Amino acid sequence: MRYEKGHKEQTRQKIVEAASQRFRADGIDAVGVVSLMGEVGLTQGGFYNHFDSKEDLVRESVSMATSAAKERLATKVAASRSEGHRALINAYLSPEHRDHPGAGCVAAALAAEMARRPAGTRQVFTDGYESMVELIASTLPAGVRGKRRRSLAMTLFASLVGSLSLSRAVVDPTLSDEILTLGKQAALALVDAS
C-alpha cells in the first residue's frame, strides 16, 4: 500500500501529540508504547518506524509540549487587558490549567520525573525551562532590569510551578483552590516587591 506524500510525518506528529498529552497527564513511566500506539491506531512495531526509542519520543514530546504551553500563555497575555505579569500569573494558576495537566506546563507535570531522565532529555527540558523564563521576564514591569529581571522570572516560575503542582496533589477541592489563590498572591507580591 502506498501512502500520500507526508503521511509518515503526519503519523509521527500524531504519535508525538498523543504522547505529549499522555506523558503530562499520566507520567512518562506510566505510558507504555503498546497502549500509546493503540491509542493512535498503530501497532507497537510501527513505533520503531518513527522513533529509535521511547526516550527519543519523550524528548520530542517534551519539546513540543513546552512550545505549545508557552504559545498558549503568550496568547493569553497578549489578549488580556491586565499587566503582562498579572495576566500570566492568573492564566498559569487557573483552575483550567490545574484541571488539565495533559494540556499544561511540562514543568508542573513532569519536573520530578525529568530529574531522573538521561542528560539528552534533561537538556530538552532545560531548553524549555529557559524559554518559559524568557516569556515570564518579557511580562515583567519595565522597571525590573538587568540580572534582576532574569532572577525574578526564575523565582516566579519556581513559585508558579510549585503552587500548581501542589494544587493538583491535594484531594480537597477547597484546599486546592486556596493554594491557587495564595500562589497568585505570593507571585504578585514578588513582582510588587521588585
Secondary structure in CASP SS format (residue, H / E / C, confidence):
PFRMAT SS
TARGET T0000
AUTHOR 0000-0000-0000
METHOD secondary structure of the structure
MODEL  1
M C 1.00
R C 1.00
Y C 1.00
E C 1.00
K C 1.00
G C 1.00
H H 1.00
K H 1.00
E H 1.00
Q H 1.00
T H 1.00
R H 1.00
Q H 1.00
K H 1.00
I H 1.00
V H 1.00
E H 1.00
A H 1.00
A H 1.00
S H 1.00
Q H 1.00
R H 1.00
F H 1.00
R H 1.00
A H 1.00
D H 1.00
G C 1.00
I C 1.00
D C 1.00
A C 1.00
V C 1.00
G C 1.00
V H 1.00
V H 1.00
S H 1.00
L H 1.00
M H 1.00
G H 1.00
E H 1.00
V C 1.00
G C 1.00
L C 1.00
T C 1.00
Q H 1.00
G H 1.00
G H 1.00
F H 1.00
Y C 1.00
N C 1.00
H C 1.00
F C 1.00
D C 1.00
S C 1.00
K H 1.00
E H 1.00
D H 1.00
L H 1.00
V H 1.00
R H 1.00
E H 1.00
S H 1.00
V H 1.00
S H 1.00
M H 1.00
A H 1.00
T H 1.00
S H 1.00
A H 1.00
A H 1.00
K H 1.00
E H 1.00
R H 1.00
L H 1.00
A H 1.00
T H 1.00
K H 1.00
V H 1.00
A H 1.00
A H 1.00
S C 1.00
R C 1.00
S C 1.00
E C 1.00
G H 1.00
H H 1.00
R H 1.00
A H 1.00
L H 1.00
I H 1.00
N H 1.00
A H 1.00
Y H 1.00
L C 1.00
S C 1.00
P H 1.00
E H 1.00
H H 1.00
R H 1.00
D H 1.00
H C 1.00
P H 1.00
G H 1.00
A H 1.00
G C 1.00
C C 1.00
V H 1.00
A H 1.00
A H 1.00
A H 1.00
L H 1.00
A H 1.00
A H 1.00
E H 1.00
M H 1.00
A C 1.00
R C 1.00
R C 1.00
P C 1.00
A H 1.00
G H 1.00
T H 1.00
R H 1.00
Q H 1.00
V H 1.00
F H 1.00
T H 1.00
D H 1.00
G H 1.00
Y H 1.00
E H 1.00
S H 1.00
M H 1.00
V H 1.00
E H 1.00
L H 1.00
I H 1.00
A H 1.00
S H 1.00
T H 1.00
L C 1.00
P C 1.00
A C 1.00
G C 1.00
V C 1.00
R C 1.00
G H 1.00
K H 1.00
R H 1.00
R H 1.00
R H 1.00
S H 1.00
L H 1.00
A H 1.00
M H 1.00
T H 1.00
L H 1.00
F H 1.00
A H 1.00
S H 1.00
L H 1.00
V H 1.00
G H 1.00
S H 1.00
L H 1.00
S H 1.00
L H 1.00
S H 1.00
R H 1.00
A H 1.00
V C 1.00
V C 1.00
D C 1.00
P H 1.00
T H 1.00
L H 1.00
S H 1.00
D H 1.00
E H 1.00
I H 1.00
L H 1.00
T H 1.00
L H 1.00
G H 1.00
K H 1.00
Q H 1.00
A H 1.00
A H 1.00
L H 1.00
A H 1.00
L H 1.00
V H 1.00
D H 1.00
A C 1.00
S C 1.00
END
